[in-house]
Amino acid sequence: MQPGDDLDEGVPLVRVGDLIEGEVRHSELKRIAPSIEAAYKRSRLRGDEILVSCVGSIGVVALANESVKGFDIARAVARIPLAETTSRLFMAAYLSTDFVQRYFINELRTVSQPTLNIKQLSETTVVLPPIPLQREFARRVTAVEALKTAQRASLAELDALFATLQHRAFRGEL
């Protein structure tokens, strides 16, 4: 796809650089003309896929969700739809493991920049435990992510308190 100019009223296009920390970052999305995007309906997101970068930064994994439904993806991003018998959180974590990332690196094709073809991506060996174990894994990942979010909030609060105390100390108020 030649996406053309960035248009304020255009269709959002997810590129490799928009895949950040397992999610699609909305702040930097390019928007393409609806007339251009219409020719690429096959790459339109449903909002329940896993996205994997295949050109440049290889193997970056992110979960598509409802917030990106209807967006389009660049050619450098692969979309992996999953059956209902597979947990998205489990599969995203699995694709991020050192084992799979090493496989991706070993399968690279280099022309002008590293490229992982869809064929290599589709031939990735997947260890798929029963769905109850995948769901338990996903539950635990969700719980850990909630703890990480709470810890980040606490850390930010502690930093603010420290800055306040430091400011008061330098002004001689303590």
Contacts in CASP RR format, 6 or more apart in sequence:
PFRMAT RR
TARGET T0000
AUTHOR 0000-0000-0000
METHOD contacts of the structure
MODEL  1
MQPGDDLDEGVPLVRVGDLIEGEVRHSELKRIAPSIEAAYKRSRLRGDEI
LVSCVGSIGVVALANESVKGFDIARAVARIPLAETTSRLFMAAYLSTDFV
QRYFINELRTVSQPTLNIKQLSETTVVLPPIPLQREFARRVTAVEALKTA
QRASLAELDALFATLQHRAFRGEL
1 32 0 8 1.000
1 36 0 8 1.000
1 39 0 8 1.000
1 40 0 8 1.000
1 43 0 8 1.000
1 72 0 8 1.000
1 74 0 8 1.000
1 75 0 8 1.000
2 36 0 8 1.000
3 13 0 8 1.000
3 30 0 8 1.000
3 32 0 8 1.000
3 36 0 8 1.000
3 74 0 8 1.000
4 32 0 8 1.000
4 33 0 8 1.000
4 36 0 8 1.000
5 33 0 8 1.000
6 30 0 8 1.000
6 31 0 8 1.000
6 32 0 8 1.000
7 31 0 8 1.000
7 32 0 8 1.000
7 33 0 8 1.000
8 31 0 8 1.000
9 31 0 8 1.000
10 31 0 8 1.000
10 32 0 8 1.000
10 33 0 8 1.000
10 34 0 8 1.000
10 37 0 8 1.000
11 31 0 8 1.000
11 32 0 8 1.000
11 33 0 8 1.000
11 34 0 8 1.000
11 37 0 8 1.000
11 70 0 8 1.000
11 71 0 8 1.000
11 72 0 8 1.000
12 26 0 8 1.000
12 29 0 8 1.000
12 30 0 8 1.000
12 31 0 8 1.000
12 68 0 8 1.000
12 70 0 8 1.000
12 71 0 8 1.000
12 72 0 8 1.000
13 29 0 8 1.000
13 30 0 8 1.000
13 31 0 8 1.000
13 32 0 8 1.000
13 37 0 8 1.000
13 71 0 8 1.000
13 72 0 8 1.000
13 73 0 8 1.000
13 74 0 8 1.000
14 24 0 8 1.000
14 29 0 8 1.000
14 45 0 8 1.000
14 51 0 8 1.000
14 64 0 8 1.000
14 68 0 8 1.000
14 71 0 8 1.000
14 72 0 8 1.000
14 73 0 8 1.000
14 74 0 8 1.000
14 77 0 8 1.000
15 29 0 8 1.000
15 30 0 8 1.000
15 73 0 8 1.000
15 74 0 8 1.000
15 76 0 8 1.000
15 77 0 8 1.000
16 53 0 8 1.000
16 55 0 8 1.000
16 56 0 8 1.000
16 57 0 8 1.000
16 60 0 8 1.000
16 74 0 8 1.000
16 76 0 8 1.000
16 77 0 8 1.000
17 25 0 8 1.000
17 28 0 8 1.000
17 53 0 8 1.000
17 57 0 8 1.000
17 60 0 8 1.000
18 24 0 8 1.000
18 25 0 8 1.000
18 26 0 8 1.000
18 28 0 8 1.000
18 29 0 8 1.000
19 25 0 8 1.000
19 51 0 8 1.000
19 53 0 8 1.000
19 60 0 8 1.000
19 61 0 8 1.000
19 62 0 8 1.000
19 77 0 8 1.000
20 62 0 8 1.000
22 60 0 8 1.000
22 61 0 8 1.000
22 62 0 8 1.000
22 63 0 8 1.000
22 92 0 8 1.000
23 62 0 8 1.000
23 63 0 8 1.000
23 65 0 8 1.000
24 51 0 8 1.000
24 62 0 8 1.000
24 64 0 8 1.000
24 65 0 8 1.000
24 67 0 8 1.000
24 68 0 8 1.000
24 71 0 8 1.000
26 67 0 8 1.000
29 71 0 8 1.000
32 72 0 8 1.000
37 44 0 8 1.000
37 72 0 8 1.000
40 72 0 8 1.000
43 72 0 8 1.000
43 73 0 8 1.000
43 75 0 8 1.000
43 79 0 8 1.000
44 70 0 8 1.000
44 71 0 8 1.000
44 72 0 8 1.000
45 64 0 8 1.000
45 68 0 8 1.000
45 69 0 8 1.000
45 70 0 8 1.000
45 71 0 8 1.000
45 72 0 8 1.000
45 73 0 8 1.000
45 79 0 8 1.000
46 64 0 8 1.000
46 69 0 8 1.000
46 70 0 8 1.000
46 81 0 8 1.000
47 64 0 8 1.000
47 65 0 8 1.000
47 66 0 8 1.000
47 68 0 8 1.000
47 69 0 8 1.000
47 70 0 8 1.000
48 64 0 8 1.000
48 65 0 8 1.000
48 81 0 8 1.000
48 82 0 8 1.000
48 88 0 8 1.000
49 64 0 8 1.000
49 79 0 8 1.000
49 80 0 8 1.000
49 81 0 8 1.000
49 82 0 8 1.000
50 61 0 8 1.000
50 62 0 8 1.000
50 63 0 8 1.000
50 64 0 8 1.000
50 79 0 8 1.000
50 80 0 8 1.000
50 82 0 8 1.000
50 88 0 8 1.000
50 91 0 8 1.000
50 92 0 8 1.000
50 95 0 8 1.000
51 61 0 8 1.000
51 62 0 8 1.000
51 63 0 8 1.000
51 64 0 8 1.000
51 73 0 8 1.000
51 77 0 8 1.000
51 78 0 8 1.000
51 79 0 8 1.000
51 80 0 8 1.000
52 59 0 8 1.000
52 60 0 8 1.000
52 61 0 8 1.000
52 77 0 8 1.000
52 78 0 8 1.000
52 80 0 8 1.000
52 95 0 8 1.000
52 116 0 8 1.000
52 121 0 8 1.000
53 59 0 8 1.000
53 60 0 8 1.000
53 76 0 8 1.000
53 77 0 8 1.000
53 78 0 8 1.000
54 76 0 8 1.000
54 77 0 8 1.000
54 78 0 8 1.000
54 115 0 8 1.000
54 116 0 8 1.000
54 117 0 8 1.000
54 118 0 8 1.000
54 121 0 8 1.000
55 75 0 8 1.000
55 76 0 8 1.000
55 113 0 8 1.000
55 114 0 8 1.000
55 115 0 8 1.000
55 116 0 8 1.000
56 76 0 8 1.000
56 113 0 8 1.000
56 114 0 8 1.000
56 115 0 8 1.000
58 104 0 8 1.000
58 105 0 8 1.000
58 108 0 8 1.000
58 114 0 8 1.000
58 115 0 8 1.000
58 116 0 8 1.000
59 95 0 8 1.000
59 101 0 8 1.000
59 104 0 8 1.000
59 116 0 8 1.000
61 92 0 8 1.000
61 95 0 8 1.000
61 96 0 8 1.000
62 92 0 8 1.000
63 88 0 8 1.000
63 89 0 8 1.000
63 92 0 8 1.000
64 79 0 8 1.000
73 79 0 8 1.000
78 116 0 8 1.000
78 118 0 8 1.000
78 121 0 8 1.000
80 91 0 8 1.000
80 121 0 8 1.000
82 88 0 8 1.000
82 91 0 8 1.000
85 131 0 8 1.000
86 128 0 8 1.000
86 131 0 8 1.000
86 134 0 8 1.000
87 131 0 8 1.000
87 134 0 8 1.000
87 135 0 8 1.000
87 137 0 8 1.000
87 138 0 8 1.000
88 138 0 8 1.000
89 137 0 8 1.000
89 138 0 8 1.000
89 141 0 8 1.000
89 142 0 8 1.000
90 129 0 8 1.000
90 134 0 8 1.000
90 137 0 8 1.000
90 138 0 8 1.000
91 126 0 8 1.000
93 137 0 8 1.000
93 141 0 8 1.000
94 100 0 8 1.000
94 126 0 8 1.000
94 127 0 8 1.000
95 124 0 8 1.000
100 124 0 8 1.000
103 124 0 8 1.000
103 125 0 8 1.000
104 116 0 8 1.000
104 120 0 8 1.000
104 121 0 8 1.000
104 124 0 8 1.000
107 116 0 8 1.000
107 117 0 8 1.000
107 120 0 8 1.000
107 123 0 8 1.000
108 114 0 8 1.000
108 115 0 8 1.000
108 116 0 8 1.000
109 115 0 8 1.000
109 116 0 8 1.000
109 117 0 8 1.000
128 134 0 8 1.000
129 137 0 8 1.000
165 174 0 8 1.000
168 174 0 8 1.000
END
